[in-house]
Amino acid sequence: MNIVFANIALPRSGAVAVLVAEGGALGKVGKDIDKKTGGMLARAIRADRFEGKVGQTLDILAPNGITAARVLLIGIGKPQDIKPLVAEKAGSVLVDALAKKGDKSVAVAIDEFSDAAMQVADIAAHVGAGARLASYRFDKYRTTLGERDKPSLTKVTVMCAKAPAAKTAYLPLDRVIDGVFDARDLMNEPANSLNPAEFAARAKALVKRGLKVEVLNEKQMEKLGMGALLGVGRGSACESQLIVMHWKGDPKSKEAPIAVVGKGVCFDSGGISLKPGAGMGDMKGDMGGAAAVFGLMAALAGRRAKVNVVGVLGCVENMPGPDAQRPGDIVTSMSGKTIEVLNTDAEGRLVLADALTYVQQKFAPRAIVDLATLTGAIMVALGDANAGLFCNQDALAAQLTGAGAAVGESVWRMPLGESYDKKLKSKFADMQNIASSPHGGAITAAQFIQRFIEGDTPWAHIDIAGVAWLSGEPKPSWGTGFGVRLLDRFIADNYEN
């Protein structure tokens, strides 16, 4: 989608969209169009149940007095309540409403509301961001799409009185959206196209954006003692990879980097503890944490963030091959701690264990955040509205919660504690990879991961199993890219110079 910014001037063709405040109050541009059309907008509002509430739309076709094919009214709510997410909602409903209507372009006018909570340039920038986010599609493997099934809309012109300022405000948002789209692309790829080696190849391609990328193969990981991660991939014909991505946007800084770690199980069959067949196809998305870290690093590079961040992606495939690890096996992690593997489908925590030890021993980061589609239990607890947040420091938890609320990627803090941790006690090893009780599975999984955090390093684990992909009817994107905007905002607010 091409998003451009311009001064307010009614186009001669295509569609026109106008933001309308709650109560149906038209702004200056809306009143001007209403006058040109002989009061058609006001009559349509009176005739409909359109009230200008956030997300409401009213489509007026072939209006008299102007050459535009249609006028789309979009509710923006109360001006004093307009926030970035409200503006982005307006942009997204704009694209959703017009994507397949036949219009190739739309010009959306951003009025200056006297009591608006945001400057008009910032509202315009976020309307543009919402439009671009909503335009994403993954049609790479579709060969029989009919013309009516393809989106016709290719250009959104955001018009306001301060177009240059709006464009300036939009550019960093656009770079972050690039990272979101990178993450969605990875999530949507089938596992036969995106194995660990291909994941590594795509990471290496980001070197051209200014990132430094290293890839450790199985022999290198074996020398480091990564028995936990390597054990997961033993049943697959695809070699496991540890991908290390560096963004050094503040090269003069002497502070340790921020570390972000992602679970990258490119396909999870469950291994010997085989999953049920129903829904197993969704397990191509079990690398959602790694996809989010990939997208974050691309976003930081794209907007030239003044911060040093290292991203580590543990990429494996969990398959029931002839050399697959068995329930009851004991593996030795890079930390030296031994793990009794009672269920091979509790594999993500094994991957994270070695990835976390590696990043701590190699980089001694000042804070660590890991993301993983880790447990079905978090979906039982929180559904698909929030990711589960586990954290060993209140300040860090508050920072992540605030960042998530600001960008619409909500997290909900969950408990940690000794009563949960003791459920991981093993008869034969330092710990077992599943709890002795079936209850509180997301918490005991987080407790397992916390055992590999050294000293008092600030650490947060975000379980994104319920939010990484969309269930139900087919949508333009199955993968959400959850985590990219959350982590970008978290880093921007708390660590950038």
N, C-alpha and C positions, 0 to 999 in steps of 0.2 A: 504494500500500500504506500503510495506517495503522499506524504503529509507536507503541506506547504502553508506558509503564513503570509497574509496579505492584509492591506487596509480594507475597510468595509466598502464594497461596491457590488451591487447585485449582478450576478453573472447573466449572460445572455442565453445560456443553455445549461442542461443538467438540472440537478435538484438544489433547493435552498433549504437550510435548516435554521431554526431560530430557537434559542433557549428562552423558556418561559418560566417566570417565578410562580411559586405556589399561590393559588387564588386566580390563576389565569391572567395575571398582569403582564401585558406586553411591554417590552422595553422600547427604546427609540427605534431600532431597526424593525422590530416587529410591528410597531405602529405605522412606520413608513410603508411596509409591505401591505399592511391592512388597508391603508388609504389607497394605495395603487390598485388594490384588488376590489375596491368598493365595499370594504368591510367584511370580506369573506372570512378572514381569520377569526374575527370576533364572533361572527355568526356560527362558525364551526365549533368554537369553544362552547358557546351557549347550548348548541344542539347535542354536544357529546358530554360524556362524563369526565372529560379531561380537566384536571384541576391544577396541573403544573407540579404535581408531586414528583419526587426523584424517580427517574426511570420511565415515567409515562410518556407516550407518544401519541400524536394525532397527525395523520397523513391527509393532506389536502391536494387532490389531483387536479391538474390542468387549470390552475387559477387564472381568472380573467385579469387583464391589466398588466401582467408581466410575462416574460418569455420562458421562465423556468417551468420544467415539466411538472414539478410538484413543490409544495412547501411542507416540510416536516417540522412540527412543533415538538420540542423535547422539554419535559419537566426538569427543573433544576432545584426545586424545593424553595425553602426560605433563603433569600440572599445572605442573611446573617449566619446561616448554617453551612454555606458552601465551603467545602474542604477539598483537598486534592482528590480524594476517592470519589466524592460526589461529581466533580468535574470529569474524572475518568469514566464514571458510569455514564455520563451524557455522551461521551465519545463512543463508548462501546455500544450503547443502544442505537446510536446513529448508524453505525456500520451493520449491526444486526438487522436493523429495519430495512436498510437499502441495499444490502450486499447483492441480492439476486433480483432486484426489481427492474433491472434493465438500464438504470442510470449508470453512466461511466464516471461521473464526478458529482460531488456535492460541495457546496460552499456553506459553512456554518458560521452564523454571525454571533459574536460574543458581545452582548451589550454590557455597558458599565452600570451596574446596579449601585445606587448611592450608598446603600447600607451593606454591601457585600463584605464577607469576611476575608476575601482574597482580592489581590490586585487583578485587574482584567488580563494582564499579560500572563500571570501565573494560571489563571483559570483557562486561558486559551491553550497554554502549553500542556496542561493536564487533559484537556479535551482531546488534543492531538495524540497524546500518549494513550489514552483510552481507546481511541479509534485504531491506532496501530496494533495494540494488543489484541483487539477483537478481530483484526483482519487475518490472523494466523490461520493457515490451513496446512495439512499434511496430505497432499495428493500425489506424492511421489510414485506410488505403485498403482494408481488408478489409470486404466487405459480405456475405459468405456464411459467416462463421464459425459453426459449430454450437455449441450450448451446451456440449457436452463438450470442445470445443476452446478454450473460454474459461476463464481461471483462475477458480476459485471462491473461492480464499483472498483475503480483502481486509483482514484485520487480524491483526497479530502483537503479542501482549502479552508483553513481556520482564519476567519476575518475578525480583526479587532482594531481598536484605535492605536494600539502600541505593538504593531506587528514585529518590528525588529527585536524588541525586548522579549516578546513571546517566543520567537525563534531561538534566542539565546537561552531562555529558560528550558526550552524543549530539548536541546541537543544532548545534555547529559542523561535525560530520561530516555532518549532514543538509543543511546549506547547501552544502557542497562537492558532495554527491551531486546536489543541484539542478543545479549546473554541469555535472556529468558527464552528466546526463540532457539538458540543453540541447545539449551537444556531440553526443550520440547522435542526438537528434532531427534536427539539421542533417545528420549523416552519412547518416541513413536516408532523408531526403527525396529524391525523384527530381529529376533536373536540370531537368525541365520545370516544376517547382514552385519550385526554389531556384536562381535565377540571381543574378548579383552584386547587382542592385538589390534583390531580395527579401532577400538576406543583409544588406544595409545597413539595410533596413527593420526586420529583426528586431533588429539591433544598436541601432537608435534606440529600440526599445521598452524597452531596458534602462535608459533614463534614469529610469524610475520606480523603479528599484532604487537609484538614487543615482550612477550613472555619468554621465560627460559623454561624448558621442559626436559626432564630426565625420565628415563624408563628403566626400571629394574626388572630383569627377567628372572625365571625360576632359579637358575644357578646362583645368581647374585643374592636372591632372597634366602636361598638355602645356606649360603655362607654367613648370612646375618642371623640365622637361627629362626626364621619365620615359619615355624612348624604349624602354627594355628591357621594362618592364611593359606599356606600351601596344602594343608590337609583338605581344605574345602574343594580345591580344584583338582584333586587327584583323579577323580572319576571322569574328567572331561578330556577330550582330545585337544582342546584349546588351552594353550599355555597361559597361566596366570601372569598378571602384570601389576607392578606397583608404579603408578604414574605420579611424578612429583613436579608440580607447576609453581614457578616463582614469578611474582610480580614485585619489582623493586621500583616503586614510584617515588620513594624518598631515599635515594642512595646515600645521602649524607647522614641519615639517622643512625645512631648507635644503639637504638633500642631493638630488642628482639622482635621478630615478626609475629603477626597474628597467624594462627594455624587453623585451617578448615580441612576437615577430613570427611570423605564420602565413601559410603558402602557402594561398591560397584559390581554386584552380582548380575552379570549380563543375562543369565537365565538361571532360574532356581527351580529345579525339578523336585527339590527336597532331598536329593541324593538317595541313599539306601532307605531312609525314612521318607519314602515317596509320597508326594502330595496327592490328594484326590484329583482326578482328571478334570472335573468341572472347575473352570476358572484358571486352570494352570497356564493358559496362554497369557494371562495378565502378568505372569512372572518374568516376561521380557522387561518389565518395568522395575525389577528389583534392584536396578542400578540408579534409582531416582536420586539418592544422596550424592553419588558421584556425578550425575548429570547436573545437579544444582551447583556443586563445587566448580565444575567445568564452566558453567554459565557465569558464575560469579567472577571467576578469574578473567574470562573474556570481557565481562562488563567493566571490571577495574582497569583493564588495559585500554578498553575502548574510550573511557572517559578520563584516562590519564590520572587516576587517583593518586594523591600524594600520600602513599602508605606502603609499607612492605608486608606482603602476605604470601604465605606458602600454602598451597593446596595439595593434599595427598589423596589419591584415588586408589583404593584397593579393588582391582578388577579381576574377577574370577568367574568361572561357570560351575555350578553345582549339579553334577550329573551322576547317575548310578552306574558308572563304568566298571570294568573288571578290577581296577585298582582303587576304587572309591573307598574312602574311610568308612568304617563300620560303627554302629552303635556299640559303645564299650571301649573303643579305641582311646588311648591316651596320647595327647600331643604336647610338645614343649613349645611354648610361645617364645618370641624374641626376648621378652622380659626375663625368661628363665622359669616362669611359673608354668606348672603343668595343668592340663585340662582334660578331664574325662568327658568324652563326647558321647552323651547318652542319646542325643537326637541329632541326626545329621541335617535336619531342616532348621535347626537353630544355628545357622552358619554365619549370618551377618556379623554377629558379635565376635566370632573368631577372626574374621577379616579385620574388623575394627581394632581388635586387641593388638595385632602386630603393626597395623598402620599407625596407631596412636603411640606405641612404643617407639617406632622409627622416628616419628616427627619430634618427639620429645628428646630423644637421644641425639638426633642430628641437629636440631635447630633451637632447642630450649625456648619454645615460644612463650610470650607473655600471657597468652590466653588461647584456648582451644575450643572450637565448636565442631562437633561431628553431626552429620545428617545421615539418616538411614531409613529405608522402608523396612523397619526392623520387626514389628510384631503385629499380628492380627488383634492382639489384646488391646492395643491403643485405639483401634477402631471401635471395639466394644465400649470402651470408656468414653471416647470423644467423638465418635462418628466421623463425618467428613468436614466438620466446621472448623476444627482446630488441630494443629499438630501438638504432640506431647512434648513438653519441655522438662528436662531433668537437669539440675544444675547444683554445683557445690558452692556457689557464692551468690548471695542475694543481689548484690549490685549488678552482676553479670546477667542474672535472670531478669532483672528489671529493664536493663538495656535491651535485651532481646525481645521482651514482651512489648516494650514501647515501639521498637522498630517494626515489629510485626503488625501492630495496630495501625501504624502510620501508612503502611503500604497495602493493607488488606490481606496479609498472610499471618493469620492469628495463631498464637501459641498459648497453651494453657499449662501452667506449671504443675507438675506431679511430684509426689513425695519420694524421698529416698530415706533409708534408715537401716539400722542394724537388724531389726526384726525381719526385713526382707533379705538382707545380705546373707544371713545365716542359712537360708534355704538353699544356698549354692554349695554347701559343704559336701565334699565327695568322700567316699570310703577309700578311694585308691589314689587320688591325685590332690593337688592343691585346691581344686574346685571342679565343679561339673558345669556343663554349658546350659543346662536347664534346671529350674527349681524343683525341689522335692514336692512342691504343691502346685496344682494347676492354676491357682488363683494369683492375680496380680502379675501376670506375665510380662507386661510392658515394664513394670517397675523392677522386677528381678533381672530382666535383660539389661536395664540401665545400671543396676548394681554390679552386674558382671563387668560391664564396660568400665565402670568407675574403678575397679580393681587394677586397671592398667594406667591410671592417672598417677603420676609420680609427685610425691610431696604435696604442696599446697597450690599447685598450678590451677588457675581458674579454668574451669571446664564446664561445657554444656553439651548435652546430647539432645538432639531433636528427632523424635520418631515421626516420620512423615508418611507412614503407611496409609493413613486415611485420606491424605490430601494430595498425594503425588500424581494420581490419575483420576479421571472422571468415569464413574460407573453409569449404567443406564443406557439410554438411547445414544446412537453414534453422534459425535459432535465433530466440528472441524479439527479439534485437537484432543486426543485422549490424554496425553501427558500435559500436566499443568505448568511445569517449570517452577513449582513451589520451592522457595528457599533462596532463589537468586536475588529477588528484590529485598527480601527480609535481611539477608546477610550484607548486601550492598548498603542498605540504609543503616544497619548496625555499625558497620565499619566507618561509614561517612560521618555518623553522629558522634562516634566515640574515639576514633583513632586517627583520622586524617589530620594532617598539618595544613 
